[in-house]
Amino acid sequence: MVKLGKSRLAPADLEQVRRLLLDLLGVSLCGSQLPWTLALRDWATPFRGSGVAPVVGAGFTVAPSVAALVNSTAAHGYELDDTHDASMSHPGAVVIPTALAVAAGTHVDEIAVCAAIAAGYETMARVGMAANASRVVAAGFHPTSLFGSFGAATAAALLQGLDAPALARAWGHALSLTGGSMQFSDEPAGTMVKRLHAGYAAQNGILAAGMAKRGVSAPSRALDGKYGLLALYAREQRPQLLDFDPRAPLQIHQISMKPYSCCRLFHSLIDALDEATEGFREPAAGIRRILVRGPGVIFDQHMLRRPTSVMAAQYSLPYVVGATLAVGPHRFDAYRDEHLGNENILALADKVEGQQDREIEAEYPEHMGAAVELTMADGSVRSAKVMDSRGTPAHPLTTDAIRAKATSLARDAAPQFDMTAACGTIWQAPAADCQALVRLFAG
């Protein structure tokens, strides 16, 4: 990872990091105005002036670890941030705010920031794959917070010039700081904490790198040691996936970007609903039964029929199906409090049944597929199956589509924000000082 962090990224790698930055910019601006982020911004206010890292949308600066907690929470705040499917984690929301918070106190160039971001993604993805993420989730741990501390520690360490032994120390500290439970997915309320999981990982990664920089010793085998991450959390661990081959494509190219504001597990389902209803032209009132087939985890952890919080709604299979059929897949406000009692959405949600599909599960989580069968009022059945949704590496969003998403999100949260100028900053010369990029993400 140290070699990657100090390298000049290949043109295709640099372009992908810039696409990831643009996507997260819009997502962060959207998340900056949500209640959980505003609460954290209030928490951060007493730390005002403790450092030079900006707090998104706040107009003041703080120490990097404080900024990272708030900014990563904003980025993870509305189920729109990118996903690494094989590790079932959200690297962008953790790694990018971490890198920018640390870079705020430096004068490194943009290419160094982008390389640190790529290394953070690589670490988080490989740790998650080695731990066999789908089994980790089934055991009740949340991958973004569990693996994120290591990705954040990597980005923070590299931007501070740490060498390989110091990076290993940082991971040793991250091991003692990491955690994250899926209990939020089993309750209809009390779910805001999930938004903070990316923030906790980012903050812990910066703390871990800071301890390592100051020579505070920690285990050197944090990942594969007797009591390392894999031993403690993995089920059917695959340590060979920790090995980094510099000749292989980077994991940044295995990222899915979200066109829909709900749990990543449901995106193929939404595309299948689109196909089965011929572009949502079929009247939802004519649907008598909705059978969803997919990996078993969907039905074990995502079947709340009456969510009473935004987070629970975005994690509820029945509610997501109901909202998608009732108002379409791009009404991001359908998950907000004022719509949770919508009778049309809930009536459709009550028609949803789930069935584990072994063939789809065999491809999970690398392919988060789903199938749907709609039984109509006249007895006819309309079905569709999608293994790779829009936004996945198999069907990537174009840069123009990412820009449109970011522009739409920014328009609602920050009407005066100039996305054209923002793209110019992100695509500036690689040797440019990173401070313009840091300021951009301040909103």
JODAMO-V145412 format. One record per residue. RES is the residue in one small letter. PHI is phi in whole degrees, 0 to 359 (NA if undefined). PSI is psi in whole degrees, 0 to 359 (none if undefined). BURIAL is # if it has 24 or more other C-alpha atoms within 12 Angstrom, else .. Layout:
RES,PHI,PSI,BURIAL + RES,PHI,PSI,BURIAL
This chain:
m,NA,326,# + v,297,318,# + k,297,317,. + l,297,317,# + g,294,336,# + k,260,1,# + s,271,165,. + r,268,120,. + l,297,146,# + a,297,154,. + p,308,318,. + a,293,324,. + d,292,316,# + l,297,319,# + e,298,319,# + q,293,319,# + v,299,320,# + r,295,322,# + r,297,319,# + l,295,321,# + l,297,315,# + l,298,316,# + d,300,313,# + l,289,333,# + l,300,309,# + g,298,318,# + v,297,319,# + s,293,318,# + l,298,318,# + c,300,311,# + g,291,339,# + s,293,341,# + q,254,9,# + l,271,157,# + p,304,320,# + w,291,324,# + t,289,320,# + l,297,324,# + a,295,318,. + l,291,324,# + r,298,320,# + d,296,319,. + w,300,323,. + a,283,343,# + t,305,318,. + p,298,342,. + f,270,5,# + r,308,129,. + g,85,2,. + s,282,353,. + g,190,188,# + v,249,10,# + a,276,123,# + p,289,147,# + v,263,126,# + v,302,126,# + g,74,3,# + a,261,332,# + g,80,15,. + f,218,168,# + t,241,157,# + v,213,183,# + a,295,151,# + p,305,318,# + s,294,327,# + v,288,314,# + a,299,318,# + a,296,321,# + l,299,312,# + v,291,312,# + n,290,324,# + s,290,327,# + t,295,317,# + a,300,317,# + a,294,330,# + h,262,13,# + g,279,344,# + y,216,32,# + e,56,41,# + l,237,0,# + d,278,159,# + d,294,163,# + t,225,138,# + h,260,105,# + d,299,315,# + a,296,332,# + s,259,359,# + m,53,36,# + s,234,169,# + h,244,83,# + p,294,320,# + g,302,316,# + a,295,335,# + v,268,307,# + v,284,316,# + i,294,310,# + p,298,326,# + t,299,309,# + a,300,317,# + l,290,324,# + a,295,318,# + v,289,318,# + a,296,336,# + a,303,331,# + g,264,16,# + t,232,180,# + h,231,39,. + v,288,161,# + d,274,172,# + e,299,323,# + i,296,325,# + a,293,320,# + v,295,316,# + c,296,322,# + a,294,320,# + a,295,321,# + i,297,314,# + a,300,319,# + a,292,323,# + g,295,316,# + y,301,314,# + e,300,315,# + t,296,309,# + m,300,318,# + a,294,315,# + r,290,322,# + v,298,316,# + g,295,319,# + m,294,319,# + a,296,328,# + a,279,355,# + n,61,72,# + a,305,322,# + s,298,325,# + r,287,326,# + v,297,316,# + v,296,316,# + a,299,331,# + a,279,353,# + g,105,12,# + f,256,145,# + h,265,118,# + p,299,322,# + t,299,315,# + s,283,324,# + l,290,313,# + f,269,339,# + g,296,327,# + s,301,327,# + f,285,319,# + g,296,318,# + a,294,318,# + a,300,322,# + t,297,309,# + a,299,316,# + a,295,318,# + a,295,316,# + l,294,323,# + l,288,346,# + q,259,7,# + g,78,21,# + l,289,147,# + d,270,183,# + a,299,313,. + p,299,323,# + a,290,324,# + l,296,319,# + a,299,321,# + r,297,319,# + a,300,318,# + w,295,325,# + g,299,319,# + h,291,321,# + a,300,324,# + l,302,319,# + s,281,347,# + l,260,340,# + t,282,164,# + g,169,191,# + g,137,116,# + s,256,150,# + m,273,9,# + q,304,330,# + f,303,332,# + s,281,352,# + d,253,5,# + e,232,144,# + p,285,342,# + a,221,185,# + g,68,34,. + t,252,358,# + m,302,332,# + v,303,330,# + k,299,325,# + r,298,329,# + l,280,350,# + h,300,321,# + a,292,322,# + g,295,317,# + y,299,317,# + a,297,317,# + a,296,313,# + q,298,316,# + n,295,324,# + g,296,320,# + i,292,319,# + l,299,317,# + a,298,314,# + a,295,323,# + g,295,319,# + m,295,318,# + a,296,319,# + k,299,326,# + r,269,9,. + g,81,14,. + v,286,116,. + s,289,156,. + a,201,163,# + p,303,144,# + s,268,348,# + r,243,59,. + a,293,334,# + l,268,311,# + d,247,15,# + g,285,174,. + k,304,323,. + y,240,33,. + g,279,185,# + l,302,315,# + l,295,318,# + a,295,324,. + l,278,322,# + y,243,336,# + a,284,149,# + r,239,122,# + e,57,57,. + q,298,152,# + r,229,74,. + p,298,338,# + q,298,338,. + l,283,354,# + l,286,338,# + d,291,130,. + f,258,123,. + d,255,110,. + p,297,346,. + r,273,345,. + a,274,156,. + p,301,142,. + l,288,155,# + q,291,345,# + i,301,339,# + h,273,0,# + q,251,28,# + i,262,137,# + s,259,134,# + m,255,143,# + k,266,119,# + p,274,347,# + y,238,145,# + s,266,64,# + c,210,176,# + c,309,137,# + r,305,330,# + l,300,338,# + f,262,359,# + h,290,321,# + s,294,325,# + l,298,316,# + i,298,318,# + d,293,326,# + a,293,321,# + l,297,320,# + d,302,313,# + e,292,316,# + a,293,331,# + t,259,11,# + e,53,56,. + g,79,31,. + f,62,30,# + r,273,343,. + e,284,126,. + p,301,127,. + a,297,333,# + a,296,340,. + g,272,6,. + i,264,125,# + r,263,325,# + r,213,142,# + i,234,110,# + l,255,122,# + v,251,130,# + r,243,140,# + g,181,194,# + p,298,148,# + g,300,330,# + v,300,330,# + i,300,319,# + f,274,341,# + d,280,326,. + q,237,1,# + h,222,35,# + m,246,20,# + l,298,126,# + r,266,341,# + r,230,70,# + p,295,145,# + t,240,17,# + s,216,161,# + v,300,313,# + m,299,315,# + a,297,323,# + a,295,318,# + q,290,344,# + y,256,2,# + s,262,116,# + l,303,309,# + p,301,318,# + y,292,318,# + v,299,317,# + v,298,313,# + g,299,315,# + a,294,319,# + t,297,316,# + l,286,328,# + a,281,318,# + v,231,359,# + g,97,164,# + p,280,347,# + h,253,12,# + r,272,84,. + f,299,334,# + d,285,353,# + a,297,342,# + y,263,2,# + r,278,163,# + d,308,320,. + e,292,347,. + h,252,356,# + l,293,341,# + g,258,12,# + n,301,119,# + e,294,325,. + n,294,318,# + i,295,313,# + l,291,326,# + a,296,319,# + l,290,321,# + a,302,324,# + d,289,347,# + k,269,357,# + v,277,132,# + e,236,152,# + g,240,147,# + q,215,124,# + q,295,135,. + d,241,112,# + r,294,324,. + e,293,317,. + i,294,319,# + e,296,330,# + a,296,336,. + e,264,356,. + y,273,143,# + p,265,358,# + e,302,327,# + h,234,111,# + m,269,70,# + g,277,167,# + a,200,157,# + a,228,153,# + v,223,143,# + e,234,120,# + l,255,118,# + t,267,121,# + m,271,169,. + a,299,331,. + d,274,5,. + g,92,350,. + s,288,156,. + v,238,132,. + r,240,128,# + s,227,159,# + a,200,153,# + k,223,132,# + v,228,127,# + m,262,329,# + d,230,110,# + s,282,172,# + r,300,137,# + g,99,347,# + t,281,167,# + p,303,332,# + a,287,331,. + h,223,67,. + p,290,152,# + l,289,139,# + t,290,162,# + t,299,324,. + d,296,322,. + a,292,322,. + i,296,318,# + r,296,319,# + a,297,319,. + k,298,311,# + a,298,320,# + t,296,317,# + s,297,316,# + l,293,320,# + a,292,325,# + r,301,321,. + d,285,321,. + a,270,325,# + a,217,80,# + p,304,333,. + q,271,359,. + f,291,134,# + d,262,97,. + m,289,331,# + t,297,314,. + a,295,324,. + a,298,318,# + c,297,323,# + g,298,322,. + t,292,316,# + i,294,322,# + w,263,25,# + q,289,172,. + a,303,137,. + p,304,332,# + a,277,358,. + a,293,147,. + d,301,143,# + c,284,352,# + q,296,327,# + a,296,322,# + l,294,318,# + v,300,313,# + r,295,325,# + l,302,316,# + f,281,358,# + a,282,348,# + g,82,none,#
